[in-house]
């Protein structure tokens, strides 16, 4: 139900039912800050702004998605 979504954003095992093995949860603002590089993964994790479980749930190598000029 909008504004919430679930996506598979990195290559890996496909999962269709139940709780998947690698889950990241955050609010929209935090995700936008991570995606644009105004917040780092470690800063968000330390501040409790994300929860990540599973050995493939660390998205730090894939962030930021956009580089601010």
Buried (B, 14 or more C-beta within 10 A) or exposed (E): EEEEEEEEEEEEEEEEEEEBEBBBEBEEEBBBBBBBEEBBBEBBBEEEBBEBEEEBBBBEEEBBEEEEE
